Amino acid sequence: MDAERPLDALNAARGKRVLVELKNKRRVSGVLKAFDIHINLVLEQAEERDENGEMARKLGDVFLRGDMIVLVSPSE
């Protein structure tokens, strides 16, 4: 992923599956639908992941508040 600015990396990931780690140690994966300058994210087909990366439960469409996000990574 060749990005000059942080939001370029998110823009390149739009429409692709990403893994998001939250401050409360939860992990959510889903297809990145939208984001804003505060890194608020909208994910489709979201799933909560356990410590081993296995699906814990299906969430559907979710909105993740940017100030709760620790990292966003491309997901396999």
N, CA, C and O atoms as a Maestro MAE file, in Angstrom:
{
 s_m_m2io_version
 :::
 2.0.0
}

f_m_ct {
 s_m_title
 :::
 protein
 m_atom[304] {
  # First column is atom index #
  i_m_mmod_type
  r_m_x_coord
  r_m_y_coord
  r_m_z_coord
  i_m_residue_number
  s_m_chain_name
  s_m_pdb_residue_name
  s_m_pdb_atom_name
  i_m_atomic_number
  :::
  1 25 0.847 -1.171 0.000 1 A "MET " " N  " 7
  2 3 0.000 0.000 0.000 1 A "MET " " CA " 6
  3 2 0.894 1.235 0.000 1 A "MET " " C  " 6
  4 15 1.585 1.493 0.986 1 A "MET " " O  " 8
  5 25 0.893 1.992 -1.073 2 A "ASP " " N  " 7
  6 3 1.732 3.172 -1.206 2 A "ASP " " CA " 6
  7 2 0.906 4.407 -0.868 2 A "ASP " " C  " 6
  8 15 0.107 4.871 -1.681 2 A "ASP " " O  " 8
  9 25 1.106 4.937 0.344 3 A "ALA " " N  " 7
  10 3 0.316 6.085 0.790 3 A "ALA " " CA " 6
  11 2 1.250 7.186 1.271 3 A "ALA " " C  " 6
  12 15 2.198 6.932 2.015 3 A "ALA " " O  " 8
  13 25 0.974 8.402 0.841 4 A "GLU " " N  " 7
  14 3 1.783 9.536 1.264 4 A "GLU " " CA " 6
  15 2 1.259 10.139 2.558 4 A "GLU " " C  " 6
  16 15 2.028 10.670 3.360 4 A "GLU " " O  " 8
  17 25 -0.048 10.055 2.758 5 A "ARG " " N  " 7
  18 3 -0.678 10.602 3.961 5 A "ARG " " CA " 6
  19 2 -1.497 9.494 4.625 5 A "ARG " " C  " 6
  20 15 -1.932 8.560 3.952 5 A "ARG " " O  " 8
  21 25 -1.710 9.590 5.949 6 A "PRO " " N  " 7
  22 3 -2.461 8.528 6.643 6 A "PRO " " CA " 6
  23 2 -3.842 8.252 6.046 6 A "PRO " " C  " 6
  24 15 -4.240 7.092 5.938 6 A "PRO " " O  " 8
  25 25 -4.565 9.274 5.664 7 A "LEU " " N  " 7
  26 3 -5.899 9.052 5.109 7 A "LEU " " CA " 6
  27 2 -5.841 8.402 3.729 7 A "LEU " " C  " 6
  28 15 -6.820 7.800 3.289 7 A "LEU " " O  " 8
  29 25 -4.698 8.518 3.037 8 A "ASP " " N  " 7
  30 3 -4.533 7.824 1.755 8 A "ASP " " CA " 6
  31 2 -4.593 6.309 1.960 8 A "ASP " " C  " 6
  32 15 -5.154 5.584 1.137 8 A "ASP " " O  " 8
  33 25 -4.014 5.843 3.058 9 A "ALA " " N  " 7
  34 3 -4.031 4.405 3.353 9 A "ALA " " CA " 6
  35 2 -5.457 3.929 3.591 9 A "ALA " " C  " 6
  36 15 -5.839 2.854 3.128 9 A "ALA " " O  " 8
  37 25 -6.241 4.719 4.307 10 A "LEU " " N  " 7
  38 3 -7.644 4.353 4.523 10 A "LEU " " CA " 6
  39 2 -8.423 4.389 3.221 10 A "LEU " " C  " 6
  40 15 -9.255 3.519 2.963 10 A "LEU " " O  " 8
  41 25 -8.155 5.383 2.410 11 A "ASN " " N  " 7
  42 3 -8.857 5.492 1.131 11 A "ASN " " CA " 6
  43 2 -8.548 4.283 0.241 11 A "ASN " " C  " 6
  44 15 -9.428 3.789 -0.463 11 A "ASN " " O  " 8
  45 25 -7.310 3.812 0.273 12 A "ALA " " N  " 7
  46 3 -6.928 2.640 -0.516 12 A "ALA " " CA " 6
  47 2 -7.608 1.374 0.006 12 A "ALA " " C  " 6
  48 15 -7.812 0.422 -0.747 12 A "ALA " " O  " 8
  49 25 -7.957 1.365 1.291 13 A "ALA " " N  " 7
  50 3 -8.598 0.192 1.899 13 A "ALA " " CA " 6
  51 2 -10.118 0.215 1.770 13 A "ALA " " C  " 6
  52 15 -10.780 -0.755 2.138 13 A "ALA " " O  " 8
  53 25 -10.677 1.299 1.255 14 A "ARG " " N  " 7
  54 3 -12.138 1.390 1.118 14 A "ARG " " CA " 6
  55 2 -12.637 0.263 0.213 14 A "ARG " " C  " 6
  56 15 -12.094 0.027 -0.866 14 A "ARG " " O  " 8
  57 25 -13.682 -0.426 0.675 15 A "GLY " " N  " 7
  58 3 -14.240 -1.544 -0.074 15 A "GLY " " CA " 6
  59 2 -13.526 -2.865 0.167 15 A "GLY " " C  " 6
  60 15 -13.901 -3.890 -0.403 15 A "GLY " " O  " 8
  61 25 -12.490 -2.844 1.017 16 A "LYS " " N  " 7
  62 3 -11.735 -4.058 1.330 16 A "LYS " " CA " 6
  63 2 -11.903 -4.398 2.808 16 A "LYS " " C  " 6
  64 15 -12.296 -3.553 3.612 16 A "LYS " " O  " 8
  65 25 -11.601 -5.641 3.149 17 A "ARG " " N  " 7
  66 3 -11.717 -6.083 4.535 17 A "ARG " " CA " 6
  67 2 -10.542 -5.536 5.348 17 A "ARG " " C  " 6
  68 15 -9.390 -5.604 4.920 17 A "ARG " " O  " 8
  69 25 -10.855 -4.992 6.529 18 A "VAL " " N  " 7
  70 3 -9.839 -4.463 7.438 18 A "VAL " " CA " 6
  71 2 -10.054 -5.057 8.828 18 A "VAL " " C  " 6
  72 15 -11.146 -5.517 9.162 18 A "VAL " " O  " 8
  73 25 -8.999 -5.037 9.621 19 A "LEU " " N  " 7
  74 3 -9.056 -5.443 11.016 19 A "LEU " " CA " 6
  75 2 -8.822 -4.197 11.852 19 A "LEU " " C  " 6
  76 15 -7.853 -3.470 11.632 19 A "LEU " " O  " 8
  77 25 -9.709 -3.949 12.813 20 A "VAL " " N  " 7
  78 3 -9.621 -2.763 13.660 20 A "VAL " " CA " 6
  79 2 -9.446 -3.214 15.101 20 A "VAL " " C  " 6
  80 15 -10.231 -4.019 15.602 20 A "VAL " " O  " 8
  81 25 -8.413 -2.696 15.771 21 A "GLU " " N  " 7
  82 3 -8.224 -2.981 17.190 21 A "GLU " " CA " 6
  83 2 -8.662 -1.752 17.977 21 A "GLU " " C  " 6
  84 15 -8.306 -0.623 17.642 21 A "GLU " " O  " 8
  85 25 -9.449 -1.994 19.038 22 A "LEU " " N  " 7
  86 3 -10.002 -0.908 19.840 22 A "LEU " " CA " 6
  87 2 -9.270 -0.786 21.173 22 A "LEU " " C  " 6
  88 15 -8.572 -1.711 21.587 22 A "LEU " " O  " 8
  89 25 -9.428 0.351 21.843 23 A "LYS " " N  " 7
  90 3 -8.772 0.594 23.128 23 A "LYS " " CA " 6
  91 2 -9.175 -0.419 24.194 23 A "LYS " " C  " 6
  92 15 -8.391 -0.718 25.095 23 A "LYS " " O  " 8
  93 25 -10.399 -0.949 24.096 24 A "ASN " " N  " 7
  94 3 -10.858 -1.927 25.082 24 A "ASN " " CA " 6
  95 2 -10.387 -3.346 24.752 24 A "ASN " " C  " 6
  96 15 -10.905 -4.317 25.304 24 A "ASN " " O  " 8
  97 25 -9.407 -3.464 23.855 25 A "LYS " " N  " 7
  98 3 -8.765 -4.723 23.449 25 A "LYS " " CA " 6
  99 2 -9.639 -5.584 22.541 25 A "LYS " " C  " 6
  100 15 -9.243 -6.699 22.202 25 A "LYS " " O  " 8
  101 25 -10.801 -5.106 22.141 26 A "ARG " " N  " 7
  102 3 -11.629 -5.863 21.206 26 A "ARG " " CA " 6
  103 2 -11.100 -5.665 19.795 26 A "ARG " " C  " 6
  104 15 -10.498 -4.641 19.473 26 A "ARG " " O  " 8
  105 25 -11.338 -6.672 18.961 27 A "ARG " " N  " 7
  106 3 -10.941 -6.604 17.549 27 A "ARG " " CA " 6
  107 2 -12.175 -6.827 16.697 27 A "ARG " " C  " 6
  108 15 -12.971 -7.731 16.949 27 A "ARG " " O  " 8
  109 25 -12.318 -5.993 15.689 28 A "VAL " " N  " 7
  110 3 -13.453 -6.081 14.780 28 A "VAL " " CA " 6
  111 2 -12.908 -6.100 13.362 28 A "VAL " " C  " 6
  112 15 -12.052 -5.291 13.005 28 A "VAL " " O  " 8
  113 25 -13.408 -7.028 12.554 29 A "SER " " N  " 7
  114 3 -13.039 -7.033 11.142 29 A "SER " " CA " 6
  115 2 -14.295 -6.810 10.319 29 A "SER " " C  " 6
  116 15 -15.392 -7.200 10.719 29 A "SER " " O  " 8
  117 25 -14.125 -6.183 9.170 30 A "GLY " " N  " 7
  118 3 -15.248 -5.929 8.283 30 A "GLY " " CA " 6
  119 2 -14.780 -5.199 7.042 30 A "GLY " " C  " 6
  120 15 -13.607 -4.852 6.910 30 A "GLY " " O  " 8
  121 25 -15.712 -4.972 6.140 31 A "VAL " " N  " 7
  122 3 -15.414 -4.260 4.896 31 A "VAL " " CA " 6
  123 2 -15.557 -2.764 5.156 31 A "VAL " " C  " 6
  124 15 -16.616 -2.300 5.578 31 A "VAL " " O  " 8
  125 25 -14.485 -2.010 4.902 32 A "LEU " " N  " 7
  126 3 -14.491 -0.568 5.140 32 A "LEU " " CA " 6
  127 2 -15.397 0.123 4.127 32 A "LEU " " C  " 6
  128 15 -15.111 0.134 2.930 32 A "LEU " " O  " 8
  129 25 -16.481 0.695 4.616 33 A "LYS " " N  " 7
  130 3 -17.450 1.373 3.752 33 A "LYS " " CA " 6
  131 2 -17.141 2.869 3.674 33 A "LYS " " C  " 6
  132 15 -17.153 3.450 2.589 33 A "LYS " " O  " 8
  133 25 -16.862 3.495 4.829 34 A "ALA " " N  " 7
  134 3 -16.645 4.946 4.858 34 A "ALA " " CA " 6
  135 2 -15.811 5.317 6.079 34 A "ALA " " C  " 6
  136 15 -15.721 4.556 7.041 34 A "ALA " " O  " 8
  137 25 -15.197 6.512 6.021 35 A "PHE " " N  " 7
  138 3 -14.443 7.060 7.145 35 A "PHE " " CA " 6
  139 2 -14.436 8.573 7.011 35 A "PHE " " C  " 6
  140 15 -14.774 9.115 5.958 35 A "PHE " " O  " 8
  141 25 -14.044 9.257 8.094 36 A "ASP " " N  " 7
  142 3 -13.921 10.713 8.041 36 A "ASP " " CA " 6
  143 2 -12.567 11.128 8.622 36 A "ASP " " C  " 6
  144 15 -11.745 10.276 8.957 36 A "ASP " " O  " 8
  145 25 -12.340 12.430 8.739 37 A "ILE " " N  " 7
  146 3 -11.038 12.920 9.208 37 A "ILE " " CA " 6
  147 2 -10.768 12.590 10.674 37 A "ILE " " C  " 6
  148 15 -9.627 12.684 11.125 37 A "ILE " " O  " 8
  149 25 -11.801 12.205 11.423 38 A "HIS " " N  " 7
  150 3 -11.633 11.812 12.828 38 A "HIS " " CA " 6
  151 2 -11.385 10.307 12.952 38 A "HIS " " C  " 6
  152 15 -11.304 9.776 14.059 38 A "HIS " " O  " 8
  153 25 -11.266 9.635 11.826 39 A "ILE " " N  " 7
  154 3 -11.078 8.184 11.723 39 A "ILE " " CA " 6
  155 2 -12.289 7.427 12.280 39 A "ILE " " C  " 6
  156 15 -12.163 6.270 12.683 39 A "ILE " " O  " 8
  157 25 -13.455 8.073 12.305 40 A "ASN " " N  " 7
  158 3 -14.687 7.328 12.537 40 A "ASN " " CA " 6
  159 2 -14.846 6.412 11.332 40 A "ASN " " C  " 6
  160 15 -14.663 6.847 10.195 40 A "ASN " " O  " 8
  161 25 -15.187 5.142 11.572 41 A "LEU " " N  " 7
  162 3 -15.282 4.168 10.491 41 A "LEU " " CA " 6
  163 2 -16.669 3.553 10.423 41 A "LEU " " C  " 6
  164 15 -17.319 3.360 11.450 41 A "LEU " " O  " 8
  165 25 -17.116 3.249 9.228 42 A "VAL " " N  " 7
  166 3 -18.305 2.433 9.020 42 A "VAL " " CA " 6
  167 2 -17.835 1.145 8.355 42 A "VAL " " C  " 6
  168 15 -17.214 1.167 7.293 42 A "VAL " " O  " 8
  169 25 -18.145 0.016 9.005 43 A "LEU " " N  " 7
  170 3 -17.790 -1.297 8.473 43 A "LEU " " CA " 6
  171 2 -19.056 -2.077 8.150 43 A "LEU " " C  " 6
  172 15 -20.029 -2.041 8.903 43 A "LEU " " O  " 8
  173 25 -19.035 -2.780 7.027 44 A "GLU " " N  " 7
  174 3 -20.116 -3.687 6.657 44 A "GLU " " CA " 6
  175 2 -19.643 -5.114 6.921 44 A "GLU " " C  " 6
  176 15 -18.443 -5.387 6.935 44 A "GLU " " O  " 8
  177 25 -20.593 -6.015 7.130 45 A "GLN " " N  " 7
  178 3 -20.280 -7.432 7.362 45 A "GLN " " CA " 6
  179 2 -19.259 -7.581 8.492 45 A "GLN " " C  " 6
  180 15 -18.348 -8.405 8.409 45 A "GLN " " O  " 8
  181 25 -19.419 -6.781 9.545 46 A "ALA " " N  " 7
  182 3 -18.453 -6.768 10.642 46 A "ALA " " CA " 6
  183 2 -18.604 -8.001 11.526 46 A "ALA " " C  " 6
  184 15 -19.699 -8.529 11.720 46 A "ALA " " O  " 8
  185 25 -17.462 -8.439 12.053 47 A "GLU " " N  " 7
  186 3 -17.401 -9.580 12.960 47 A "GLU " " CA " 6
  187 2 -16.446 -9.239 14.087 47 A "GLU " " C  " 6
  188 15 -15.380 -8.671 13.853 47 A "GLU " " O  " 8
  189 25 -16.825 -9.586 15.316 48 A "GLU " " N  " 7
  190 3 -15.909 -9.441 16.441 48 A "GLU " " CA " 6
  191 2 -14.977 -10.645 16.438 48 A "GLU " " C  " 6
  192 15 -15.421 -11.772 16.216 48 A "GLU " " O  " 8
  193 25 -13.695 -10.417 16.680 49 A "ARG " " N  " 7
  194 3 -12.684 -11.479 16.681 49 A "ARG " " CA " 6
  195 2 -12.187 -11.723 18.099 49 A "ARG " " C  " 6
  196 15 -12.082 -10.785 18.889 49 A "ARG " " O  " 8
  197 25 -11.878 -12.984 18.432 50 A "ASP " " N  " 7
  198 3 -11.318 -13.293 19.743 50 A "ASP " " CA " 6
  199 2 -9.794 -13.143 19.711 50 A "ASP " " C  " 6
  200 15 -9.228 -12.681 18.720 50 A "ASP " " O  " 8
  201 25 -9.140 -13.538 20.807 51 A "GLU " " N  " 7
  202 3 -7.682 -13.376 20.925 51 A "GLU " " CA " 6
  203 2 -6.922 -14.163 19.861 51 A "GLU " " C  " 6
  204 15 -5.815 -13.785 19.477 51 A "GLU " " O  " 8
  205 25 -7.518 -15.261 19.385 52 A "ASN " " N  " 7
  206 3 -6.868 -16.108 18.382 52 A "ASN " " CA " 6
  207 2 -7.187 -15.695 16.955 52 A "ASN " " C  " 6
  208 15 -6.724 -16.328 16.006 52 A "ASN " " O  " 8
  209 25 -7.975 -14.638 16.794 53 A "GLY " " N  " 7
  210 3 -8.345 -14.180 15.465 53 A "GLY " " CA " 6
  211 2 -9.562 -14.884 14.896 53 A "GLY " " C  " 6
  212 15 -9.953 -14.625 13.758 53 A "GLY " " O  " 8
  213 25 -10.167 -15.774 15.679 54 A "GLU " " N  " 7
  214 3 -11.363 -16.490 15.234 54 A "GLU " " CA " 6
  215 2 -12.599 -15.625 15.456 54 A "GLU " " C  " 6
  216 15 -12.636 -14.793 16.362 54 A "GLU " " O  " 8
  217 25 -13.618 -15.835 14.605 55 A "MET " " N  " 7
  218 3 -14.836 -15.047 14.742 55 A "MET " " CA " 6
  219 2 -15.548 -15.402 16.046 55 A "MET " " C  " 6
  220 15 -15.827 -16.572 16.308 55 A "MET " " O  " 8
  221 25 -15.840 -14.390 16.861 56 A "ALA " " N  " 7
  222 3 -16.576 -14.587 18.106 56 A "ALA " " CA " 6
  223 2 -18.072 -14.398 17.872 56 A "ALA " " C  " 6
  224 15 -18.890 -15.158 18.392 56 A "ALA " " O  " 8
  225 25 -18.428 -13.366 17.076 57 A "ARG " " N  " 7
  226 3 -19.840 -13.141 16.735 57 A "ARG " " CA " 6
  227 2 -19.947 -12.192 15.558 57 A "ARG " " C  " 6
  228 15 -19.062 -11.375 15.307 57 A "ARG " " O  " 8
  229 25 -21.066 -12.323 14.834 58 A "LYS " " N  " 7
  230 3 -21.334 -11.436 13.703 58 A "LYS " " CA " 6
  231 2 -22.021 -10.179 14.219 58 A "LYS " " C  " 6
  232 15 -22.909 -10.252 15.068 58 A "LYS " " O  " 8
  233 25 -21.604 -9.023 13.701 59 A "LEU " " N  " 7
  234 3 -22.160 -7.746 14.136 59 A "LEU " " CA " 6
  235 2 -22.984 -7.065 13.050 59 A "LEU " " C  " 6
  236 15 -23.843 -6.241 13.362 59 A "LEU " " O  " 8
  237 25 -22.743 -7.387 11.797 60 A "GLY " " N  " 7
  238 3 -23.437 -6.713 10.696 60 A "GLY " " CA " 6
  239 2 -22.772 -5.386 10.379 60 A "GLY " " C  " 6
  240 15 -21.544 -5.301 10.345 60 A "GLY " " O  " 8
  241 25 -23.571 -4.343 10.146 61 A "ASP " " N  " 7
  242 3 -23.035 -3.007 9.862 61 A "ASP " " CA " 6
  243 2 -22.765 -2.289 11.181 61 A "ASP " " C  " 6
  244 15 -23.625 -2.268 12.061 61 A "ASP " " O  " 8
  245 25 -21.569 -1.697 11.325 62 A "VAL " " N  " 7
  246 3 -21.212 -1.009 12.566 62 A "VAL " " CA " 6
  247 2 -20.565 0.341 12.278 62 A "VAL " " C  " 6
  248 15 -19.983 0.558 11.215 62 A "VAL " " O  " 8
  249 25 -20.682 1.239 13.248 63 A "PHE " " N  " 7
  250 3 -19.999 2.529 13.255 63 A "PHE " " CA " 6
  251 2 -19.011 2.475 14.403 63 A "PHE " " C  " 6
  252 15 -19.402 2.220 15.543 63 A "PHE " " O  " 8
  253 25 -17.731 2.711 14.123 64 A "LEU " " N  " 7
  254 3 -16.703 2.723 15.161 64 A "LEU " " CA " 6
  255 2 -16.195 4.146 15.332 64 A "LEU " " C  " 6
  256 15 -15.763 4.785 14.373 64 A "LEU " " O  " 8
  257 25 -16.253 4.630 16.559 65 A "ARG " " N  " 7
  258 3 -15.817 5.994 16.855 65 A "ARG " " CA " 6
  259 2 -14.291 6.073 16.829 65 A "ARG " " C  " 6
  260 15 -13.602 5.238 17.415 65 A "ARG " " O  " 8
  261 25 -13.785 7.078 16.148 66 A "GLY " " N  " 7
  262 3 -12.351 7.217 15.937 66 A "GLY " " CA " 6
  263 2 -11.510 7.266 17.194 66 A "GLY " " C  " 6
  264 15 -10.389 6.756 17.200 66 A "GLY " " O  " 8
  265 25 -12.026 7.876 18.276 67 A "ASP " " N  " 7
  266 3 -11.204 7.992 19.483 67 A "ASP " " CA " 6
  267 2 -11.086 6.670 20.247 67 A "ASP " " C  " 6
  268 15 -10.353 6.596 21.233 67 A "ASP " " O  " 8
  269 25 -11.790 5.634 19.810 68 A "MET " " N  " 7
  270 3 -11.672 4.305 20.419 68 A "MET " " CA " 6
  271 2 -10.730 3.392 19.633 68 A "MET " " C  " 6
  272 15 -10.419 2.288 20.079 68 A "MET " " O  " 8
  273 25 -10.280 3.850 18.469 69 A "ILE " " N  " 7
  274 3 -9.494 2.997 17.576 69 A "ILE " " CA " 6
  275 2 -7.999 3.122 17.866 69 A "ILE " " C  " 6
  276 15 -7.460 4.225 17.953 69 A "ILE " " O  " 8
  277 25 -7.342 1.972 18.015 70 A "VAL " " N  " 7
  278 3 -5.897 1.924 18.210 70 A "VAL " " CA " 6
  279 2 -5.195 1.741 16.869 70 A "VAL " " C  " 6
  280 15 -4.208 2.417 16.581 70 A "VAL " " O  " 8
  281 25 -5.714 0.814 16.039 71 A "LEU " " N  " 7
  282 3 -5.092 0.592 14.734 71 A "LEU " " CA " 6
  283 2 -6.101 0.046 13.743 71 A "LEU " " C  " 6
  284 15 -7.110 -0.557 14.109 71 A "LEU " " O  " 8
  285 25 -5.794 0.278 12.474 72 A "VAL " " N  " 7
  286 3 -6.565 -0.271 11.356 72 A "VAL " " CA " 6
  287 2 -5.556 -0.950 10.439 72 A "VAL " " C  " 6
  288 15 -4.563 -0.346 10.033 72 A "VAL " " O  " 8
  289 25 -5.821 -2.214 10.120 73 A "SER " " N  " 7
  290 3 -4.882 -2.991 9.314 73 A "SER " " CA " 6
  291 2 -5.627 -3.740 8.221 73 A "SER " " C  " 6
  292 15 -6.764 -4.163 8.431 73 A "SER " " O  " 8
  293 25 -5.006 -3.911 7.052 74 A "PRO " " N  " 7
  294 3 -5.626 -4.767 6.036 74 A "PRO " " CA " 6
  295 2 -5.801 -6.171 6.606 74 A "PRO " " C  " 6
  296 15 -4.951 -6.651 7.355 74 A "PRO " " O  " 8
  297 25 -6.893 -6.820 6.255 75 A "SER " " N  " 7
  298 3 -7.194 -8.149 6.774 75 A "SER " " CA " 6
  299 2 -7.204 -9.150 5.638 75 A "SER " " C  " 6
  300 15 -7.516 -8.798 4.501 75 A "SER " " O  " 8
  301 25 -6.872 -10.377 5.930 76 A "GLU " " N  " 7
  302 3 -6.856 -11.436 4.909 76 A "GLU " " CA " 6
  303 2 -8.216 -12.070 4.833 76 A "GLU " " C  " 6
  304 15 -8.427 -12.986 4.038 76 A "GLU " " O  " 8
  :::
 }
 m_bond[303] {
  # First column is bond index #
  i_m_from
  i_m_to
  i_m_order
  :::
  1 1 2 1
  2 2 3 1
  3 3 4 2
  4 3 5 1
  5 5 6 1
  6 6 7 1
  7 7 8 2
  8 7 9 1
  9 9 10 1
  10 10 11 1
  11 11 12 2
  12 11 13 1
  13 13 14 1
  14 14 15 1
  15 15 16 2
  16 15 17 1
  17 17 18 1
  18 18 19 1
  19 19 20 2
  20 19 21 1
  21 21 22 1
  22 22 23 1
  23 23 24 2
  24 23 25 1
  25 25 26 1
  26 26 27 1
  27 27 28 2
  28 27 29 1
  29 29 30 1
  30 30 31 1
  31 31 32 2
  32 31 33 1
  33 33 34 1
  34 34 35 1
  35 35 36 2
  36 35 37 1
  37 37 38 1
  38 38 39 1
  39 39 40 2
  40 39 41 1
  41 41 42 1
  42 42 43 1
  43 43 44 2
  44 43 45 1
  45 45 46 1
  46 46 47 1
  47 47 48 2
  48 47 49 1
  49 49 50 1
  50 50 51 1
  51 51 52 2
  52 51 53 1
  53 53 54 1
  54 54 55 1
  55 55 56 2
  56 55 57 1
  57 57 58 1
  58 58 59 1
  59 59 60 2
  60 59 61 1
  61 61 62 1
  62 62 63 1
  63 63 64 2
  64 63 65 1
  65 65 66 1
  66 66 67 1
  67 67 68 2
  68 67 69 1
  69 69 70 1
  70 70 71 1
  71 71 72 2
  72 71 73 1
  73 73 74 1
  74 74 75 1
  75 75 76 2
  76 75 77 1
  77 77 78 1
  78 78 79 1
  79 79 80 2
  80 79 81 1
  81 81 82 1
  82 82 83 1
  83 83 84 2
  84 83 85 1
  85 85 86 1
  86 86 87 1
  87 87 88 2
  88 87 89 1
  89 89 90 1
  90 90 91 1
  91 91 92 2
  92 91 93 1
  93 93 94 1
  94 94 95 1
  95 95 96 2
  96 95 97 1
  97 97 98 1
  98 98 99 1
  99 99 100 2
  100 99 101 1
  101 101 102 1
  102 102 103 1
  103 103 104 2
  104 103 105 1
  105 105 106 1
  106 106 107 1
  107 107 108 2
  108 107 109 1
  109 109 110 1
  110 110 111 1
  111 111 112 2
  112 111 113 1
  113 113 114 1
  114 114 115 1
  115 115 116 2
  116 115 117 1
  117 117 118 1
  118 118 119 1
  119 119 120 2
  120 119 121 1
  121 121 122 1
  122 122 123 1
  123 123 124 2
  124 123 125 1
  125 125 126 1
  126 126 127 1
  127 127 128 2
  128 127 129 1
  129 129 130 1
  130 130 131 1
  131 131 132 2
  132 131 133 1
  133 133 134 1
  134 134 135 1
  135 135 136 2
  136 135 137 1
  137 137 138 1
  138 138 139 1
  139 139 140 2
  140 139 141 1
  141 141 142 1
  142 142 143 1
  143 143 144 2
  144 143 145 1
  145 145 146 1
  146 146 147 1
  147 147 148 2
  148 147 149 1
  149 149 150 1
  150 150 151 1
  151 151 152 2
  152 151 153 1
  153 153 154 1
  154 154 155 1
  155 155 156 2
  156 155 157 1
  157 157 158 1
  158 158 159 1
  159 159 160 2
  160 159 161 1
  161 161 162 1
  162 162 163 1
  163 163 164 2
  164 163 165 1
  165 165 166 1
  166 166 167 1
  167 167 168 2
  168 167 169 1
  169 169 170 1
  170 170 171 1
  171 171 172 2
  172 171 173 1
  173 173 174 1
  174 174 175 1
  175 175 176 2
  176 175 177 1
  177 177 178 1
  178 178 179 1
  179 179 180 2
  180 179 181 1
  181 181 182 1
  182 182 183 1
  183 183 184 2
  184 183 185 1
  185 185 186 1
  186 186 187 1
  187 187 188 2
  188 187 189 1
  189 189 190 1
  190 190 191 1
  191 191 192 2
  192 191 193 1
  193 193 194 1
  194 194 195 1
  195 195 196 2
  196 195 197 1
  197 197 198 1
  198 198 199 1
  199 199 200 2
  200 199 201 1
  201 201 202 1
  202 202 203 1
  203 203 204 2
  204 203 205 1
  205 205 206 1
  206 206 207 1
  207 207 208 2
  208 207 209 1
  209 209 210 1
  210 210 211 1
  211 211 212 2
  212 211 213 1
  213 213 214 1
  214 214 215 1
  215 215 216 2
  216 215 217 1
  217 217 218 1
  218 218 219 1
  219 219 220 2
  220 219 221 1
  221 221 222 1
  222 222 223 1
  223 223 224 2
  224 223 225 1
  225 225 226 1
  226 226 227 1
  227 227 228 2
  228 227 229 1
  229 229 230 1
  230 230 231 1
  231 231 232 2
  232 231 233 1
  233 233 234 1
  234 234 235 1
  235 235 236 2
  236 235 237 1
  237 237 238 1
  238 238 239 1
  239 239 240 2
  240 239 241 1
  241 241 242 1
  242 242 243 1
  243 243 244 2
  244 243 245 1
  245 245 246 1
  246 246 247 1
  247 247 248 2
  248 247 249 1
  249 249 250 1
  250 250 251 1
  251 251 252 2
  252 251 253 1
  253 253 254 1
  254 254 255 1
  255 255 256 2
  256 255 257 1
  257 257 258 1
  258 258 259 1
  259 259 260 2
  260 259 261 1
  261 261 262 1
  262 262 263 1
  263 263 264 2
  264 263 265 1
  265 265 266 1
  266 266 267 1
  267 267 268 2
  268 267 269 1
  269 269 270 1
  270 270 271 1
  271 271 272 2
  272 271 273 1
  273 273 274 1
  274 274 275 1
  275 275 276 2
  276 275 277 1
  277 277 278 1
  278 278 279 1
  279 279 280 2
  280 279 281 1
  281 281 282 1
  282 282 283 1
  283 283 284 2
  284 283 285 1
  285 285 286 1
  286 286 287 1
  287 287 288 2
  288 287 289 1
  289 289 290 1
  290 290 291 1
  291 291 292 2
  292 291 293 1
  293 293 294 1
  294 294 295 1
  295 295 296 2
  296 295 297 1
  297 297 298 1
  298 298 299 1
  299 299 300 2
  300 299 301 1
  301 301 302 1
  302 302 303 1
  303 303 304 2
  :::
 }
}
